[in-house]
């Protein structure tokens, strides 16, 4: 896939992620990256993506868990209309993990 200018934007955002001095800057760069990626996100990949982000939300690292939740929120917001037929499968994935997602990991969303 040819990403064109998005590839350069992602490269810059990756540098921001590695150089982010504080959690707020880290999450801003991650959110921007998720928005860029959402432009190329296929609705057919929705269930696999949601499953992966839910697994990330189960991480022992609060930063990783929050970032995974942030990515899921951005992708659903940006691509949600195209995923309407995937809603039952997405809800099944989320509900199957709800008991293990710690409420504290979700507080930054």
CNS distance restraints for C-alpha pairs under 8 A (distance, minus, plus):
assign (resid   3 and name CA) (resid   7 and name CA) 5.30 0.50 0.50
assign (resid   4 and name CA) (resid   8 and name CA) 7.49 0.50 0.50
assign (resid   5 and name CA) (resid   9 and name CA) 6.37 0.50 0.50
assign (resid   6 and name CA) (resid  10 and name CA) 6.00 0.50 0.50
assign (resid   6 and name CA) (resid  36 and name CA) 6.71 0.50 0.50
assign (resid   7 and name CA) (resid  11 and name CA) 6.19 0.50 0.50
assign (resid   8 and name CA) (resid  12 and name CA) 6.28 0.50 0.50
assign (resid   9 and name CA) (resid  13 and name CA) 6.16 0.50 0.50
assign (resid   9 and name CA) (resid  36 and name CA) 7.97 0.50 0.50
assign (resid  10 and name CA) (resid  14 and name CA) 6.02 0.50 0.50
assign (resid  10 and name CA) (resid  33 and name CA) 6.28 0.50 0.50
assign (resid  10 and name CA) (resid  36 and name CA) 7.37 0.50 0.50
assign (resid  11 and name CA) (resid  15 and name CA) 6.44 0.50 0.50
assign (resid  12 and name CA) (resid  16 and name CA) 6.34 0.50 0.50
assign (resid  13 and name CA) (resid  17 and name CA) 6.18 0.50 0.50
assign (resid  13 and name CA) (resid  29 and name CA) 5.86 0.50 0.50
assign (resid  13 and name CA) (resid  30 and name CA) 7.53 0.50 0.50
assign (resid  13 and name CA) (resid  32 and name CA) 7.52 0.50 0.50
assign (resid  13 and name CA) (resid  33 and name CA) 6.32 0.50 0.50
assign (resid  14 and name CA) (resid  18 and name CA) 6.41 0.50 0.50
assign (resid  14 and name CA) (resid  29 and name CA) 7.91 0.50 0.50
assign (resid  15 and name CA) (resid  19 and name CA) 6.13 0.50 0.50
assign (resid  16 and name CA) (resid  20 and name CA) 5.50 0.50 0.50
assign (resid  16 and name CA) (resid  26 and name CA) 7.39 0.50 0.50
assign (resid  16 and name CA) (resid  29 and name CA) 6.27 0.50 0.50
assign (resid  17 and name CA) (resid  26 and name CA) 5.55 0.50 0.50
assign (resid  17 and name CA) (resid  29 and name CA) 6.06 0.50 0.50
assign (resid  17 and name CA) (resid  30 and name CA) 6.92 0.50 0.50
assign (resid  20 and name CA) (resid  25 and name CA) 5.58 0.50 0.50
assign (resid  20 and name CA) (resid  26 and name CA) 5.17 0.50 0.50
assign (resid  21 and name CA) (resid  25 and name CA) 6.83 0.50 0.50
assign (resid  21 and name CA) (resid  26 and name CA) 7.49 0.50 0.50
assign (resid  22 and name CA) (resid  26 and name CA) 6.31 0.50 0.50
assign (resid  23 and name CA) (resid  27 and name CA) 6.14 0.50 0.50
assign (resid  24 and name CA) (resid  28 and name CA) 6.17 0.50 0.50
assign (resid  25 and name CA) (resid  29 and name CA) 6.21 0.50 0.50
assign (resid  26 and name CA) (resid  30 and name CA) 6.16 0.50 0.50
assign (resid  27 and name CA) (resid  31 and name CA) 5.93 0.50 0.50
assign (resid  27 and name CA) (resid  67 and name CA) 6.80 0.50 0.50
assign (resid  28 and name CA) (resid  32 and name CA) 6.25 0.50 0.50
assign (resid  29 and name CA) (resid  33 and name CA) 6.19 0.50 0.50
assign (resid  30 and name CA) (resid  34 and name CA) 6.21 0.50 0.50
assign (resid  30 and name CA) (resid  67 and name CA) 7.20 0.50 0.50
assign (resid  30 and name CA) (resid  71 and name CA) 7.64 0.50 0.50
assign (resid  31 and name CA) (resid  35 and name CA) 6.35 0.50 0.50
assign (resid  31 and name CA) (resid  70 and name CA) 6.78 0.50 0.50
assign (resid  31 and name CA) (resid  71 and name CA) 6.66 0.50 0.50
assign (resid  31 and name CA) (resid  74 and name CA) 7.04 0.50 0.50
assign (resid  32 and name CA) (resid  36 and name CA) 6.39 0.50 0.50
assign (resid  33 and name CA) (resid  37 and name CA) 6.19 0.50 0.50
assign (resid  34 and name CA) (resid  38 and name CA) 5.97 0.50 0.50
assign (resid  34 and name CA) (resid  71 and name CA) 5.69 0.50 0.50
assign (resid  34 and name CA) (resid  74 and name CA) 6.34 0.50 0.50
assign (resid  34 and name CA) (resid  75 and name CA) 6.76 0.50 0.50
assign (resid  35 and name CA) (resid  39 and name CA) 6.85 0.50 0.50
assign (resid  35 and name CA) (resid  74 and name CA) 6.50 0.50 0.50
assign (resid  35 and name CA) (resid  75 and name CA) 7.10 0.50 0.50
assign (resid  35 and name CA) (resid  78 and name CA) 7.24 0.50 0.50
assign (resid  36 and name CA) (resid  40 and name CA) 7.63 0.50 0.50
assign (resid  37 and name CA) (resid  41 and name CA) 6.30 0.50 0.50
assign (resid  38 and name CA) (resid  74 and name CA) 7.81 0.50 0.50
assign (resid  38 and name CA) (resid  75 and name CA) 5.65 0.50 0.50
assign (resid  38 and name CA) (resid  78 and name CA) 6.40 0.50 0.50
assign (resid  38 and name CA) (resid  79 and name CA) 6.70 0.50 0.50
assign (resid  41 and name CA) (resid  45 and name CA) 7.23 0.50 0.50
assign (resid  41 and name CA) (resid  79 and name CA) 7.56 0.50 0.50
assign (resid  42 and name CA) (resid  46 and name CA) 7.09 0.50 0.50
assign (resid  43 and name CA) (resid  79 and name CA) 7.40 0.50 0.50
assign (resid  43 and name CA) (resid  82 and name CA) 5.98 0.50 0.50
assign (resid  43 and name CA) (resid  83 and name CA) 5.33 0.50 0.50
assign (resid  43 and name CA) (resid  86 and name CA) 7.94 0.50 0.50
assign (resid  44 and name CA) (resid  83 and name CA) 7.98 0.50 0.50
assign (resid  45 and name CA) (resid  49 and name CA) 6.01 0.50 0.50
assign (resid  46 and name CA) (resid  50 and name CA) 6.04 0.50 0.50
assign (resid  46 and name CA) (resid  83 and name CA) 6.96 0.50 0.50
assign (resid  46 and name CA) (resid  86 and name CA) 7.08 0.50 0.50
assign (resid  46 and name CA) (resid  90 and name CA) 7.56 0.50 0.50
assign (resid  47 and name CA) (resid  51 and name CA) 6.05 0.50 0.50
assign (resid  47 and name CA) (resid  86 and name CA) 7.13 0.50 0.50
assign (resid  47 and name CA) (resid  89 and name CA) 6.59 0.50 0.50
assign (resid  47 and name CA) (resid  90 and name CA) 5.73 0.50 0.50
assign (resid  47 and name CA) (resid  93 and name CA) 7.76 0.50 0.50
assign (resid  48 and name CA) (resid  52 and name CA) 6.22 0.50 0.50
assign (resid  49 and name CA) (resid  53 and name CA) 6.22 0.50 0.50
assign (resid  50 and name CA) (resid  54 and name CA) 6.04 0.50 0.50
assign (resid  50 and name CA) (resid  72 and name CA) 6.61 0.50 0.50
assign (resid  50 and name CA) (resid  90 and name CA) 6.64 0.50 0.50
assign (resid  50 and name CA) (resid  93 and name CA) 7.34 0.50 0.50
assign (resid  50 and name CA) (resid  94 and name CA) 7.82 0.50 0.50
assign (resid  51 and name CA) (resid  55 and name CA) 6.23 0.50 0.50
assign (resid  51 and name CA) (resid  93 and name CA) 6.21 0.50 0.50
assign (resid  51 and name CA) (resid  94 and name CA) 7.72 0.50 0.50
assign (resid  52 and name CA) (resid  56 and name CA) 6.28 0.50 0.50
assign (resid  53 and name CA) (resid  57 and name CA) 6.15 0.50 0.50
assign (resid  53 and name CA) (resid  68 and name CA) 5.04 0.50 0.50
assign (resid  53 and name CA) (resid  69 and name CA) 6.65 0.50 0.50
assign (resid  53 and name CA) (resid  71 and name CA) 7.37 0.50 0.50
assign (resid  53 and name CA) (resid  72 and name CA) 6.22 0.50 0.50
assign (resid  54 and name CA) (resid  58 and name CA) 6.53 0.50 0.50
assign (resid  54 and name CA) (resid  68 and name CA) 7.11 0.50 0.50
assign (resid  54 and name CA) (resid  69 and name CA) 7.37 0.50 0.50
assign (resid  54 and name CA) (resid  93 and name CA) 7.90 0.50 0.50
assign (resid  54 and name CA) (resid  94 and name CA) 6.85 0.50 0.50
assign (resid  54 and name CA) (resid  97 and name CA) 7.29 0.50 0.50
assign (resid  55 and name CA) (resid  59 and name CA) 6.94 0.50 0.50
assign (resid  56 and name CA) (resid  64 and name CA) 6.48 0.50 0.50
assign (resid  56 and name CA) (resid  65 and name CA) 5.46 0.50 0.50
assign (resid  56 and name CA) (resid  68 and name CA) 5.35 0.50 0.50
assign (resid  56 and name CA) (resid  69 and name CA) 7.85 0.50 0.50
assign (resid  57 and name CA) (resid  64 and name CA) 6.94 0.50 0.50
assign (resid  57 and name CA) (resid  65 and name CA) 3.83 0.50 0.50
assign (resid  57 and name CA) (resid  66 and name CA) 6.58 0.50 0.50
assign (resid  57 and name CA) (resid  67 and name CA) 7.87 0.50 0.50
assign (resid  57 and name CA) (resid  68 and name CA) 5.49 0.50 0.50
assign (resid  57 and name CA) (resid  69 and name CA) 6.07 0.50 0.50
assign (resid  57 and name CA) (resid 101 and name CA) 6.72 0.50 0.50
assign (resid  57 and name CA) (resid 105 and name CA) 7.21 0.50 0.50
assign (resid  58 and name CA) (resid  65 and name CA) 6.17 0.50 0.50
assign (resid  58 and name CA) (resid 100 and name CA) 7.03 0.50 0.50
assign (resid  58 and name CA) (resid 101 and name CA) 5.67 0.50 0.50
assign (resid  58 and name CA) (resid 102 and name CA) 7.51 0.50 0.50
assign (resid  59 and name CA) (resid  64 and name CA) 6.36 0.50 0.50
assign (resid  59 and name CA) (resid  65 and name CA) 5.41 0.50 0.50
assign (resid  60 and name CA) (resid  64 and name CA) 7.90 0.50 0.50
assign (resid  60 and name CA) (resid  65 and name CA) 7.44 0.50 0.50
assign (resid  61 and name CA) (resid  65 and name CA) 6.16 0.50 0.50
assign (resid  62 and name CA) (resid  66 and name CA) 6.00 0.50 0.50
assign (resid  62 and name CA) (resid 105 and name CA) 5.63 0.50 0.50
assign (resid  63 and name CA) (resid  67 and name CA) 6.06 0.50 0.50
assign (resid  64 and name CA) (resid  68 and name CA) 6.10 0.50 0.50
assign (resid  65 and name CA) (resid  69 and name CA) 6.31 0.50 0.50
assign (resid  65 and name CA) (resid 105 and name CA) 5.90 0.50 0.50
assign (resid  65 and name CA) (resid 106 and name CA) 7.63 0.50 0.50
assign (resid  66 and name CA) (resid  70 and name CA) 6.11 0.50 0.50
assign (resid  66 and name CA) (resid 105 and name CA) 5.86 0.50 0.50
assign (resid  66 and name CA) (resid 106 and name CA) 6.18 0.50 0.50
assign (resid  66 and name CA) (resid 107 and name CA) 7.93 0.50 0.50
assign (resid  66 and name CA) (resid 108 and name CA) 6.38 0.50 0.50
assign (resid  66 and name CA) (resid 109 and name CA) 6.83 0.50 0.50
assign (resid  67 and name CA) (resid  71 and name CA) 6.18 0.50 0.50
assign (resid  68 and name CA) (resid  72 and name CA) 6.24 0.50 0.50
assign (resid  69 and name CA) (resid  73 and name CA) 6.12 0.50 0.50
assign (resid  69 and name CA) (resid 106 and name CA) 7.14 0.50 0.50
assign (resid  69 and name CA) (resid 109 and name CA) 6.74 0.50 0.50
assign (resid  70 and name CA) (resid  74 and name CA) 6.19 0.50 0.50
assign (resid  70 and name CA) (resid 109 and name CA) 6.13 0.50 0.50
assign (resid  71 and name CA) (resid  75 and name CA) 6.06 0.50 0.50
assign (resid  72 and name CA) (resid  76 and name CA) 6.02 0.50 0.50
assign (resid  73 and name CA) (resid  77 and name CA) 6.05 0.50 0.50
assign (resid  74 and name CA) (resid  78 and name CA) 5.98 0.50 0.50
assign (resid  75 and name CA) (resid  79 and name CA) 5.62 0.50 0.50
assign (resid  75 and name CA) (resid  80 and name CA) 7.23 0.50 0.50
assign (resid  76 and name CA) (resid  80 and name CA) 4.58 0.50 0.50
assign (resid  79 and name CA) (resid  83 and name CA) 6.59 0.50 0.50
assign (resid  80 and name CA) (resid  84 and name CA) 6.56 0.50 0.50
assign (resid  83 and name CA) (resid  87 and name CA) 6.67 0.50 0.50
assign (resid  86 and name CA) (resid  90 and name CA) 6.10 0.50 0.50
assign (resid  87 and name CA) (resid  91 and name CA) 5.99 0.50 0.50
assign (resid  88 and name CA) (resid  92 and name CA) 6.18 0.50 0.50
assign (resid  89 and name CA) (resid  93 and name CA) 6.35 0.50 0.50
assign (resid  90 and name CA) (resid  94 and name CA) 6.29 0.50 0.50
assign (resid  91 and name CA) (resid  95 and name CA) 5.88 0.50 0.50
assign (resid  92 and name CA) (resid  96 and name CA) 5.94 0.50 0.50
assign (resid  93 and name CA) (resid  97 and name CA) 6.67 0.50 0.50
assign (resid  94 and name CA) (resid  98 and name CA) 6.14 0.50 0.50
assign (resid  95 and name CA) (resid  99 and name CA) 7.87 0.50 0.50
assign (resid  97 and name CA) (resid 101 and name CA) 6.40 0.50 0.50
assign (resid 101 and name CA) (resid 105 and name CA) 7.40 0.50 0.50
assign (resid 102 and name CA) (resid 106 and name CA) 7.15 0.50 0.50
assign (resid 103 and name CA) (resid 107 and name CA) 6.83 0.50 0.50
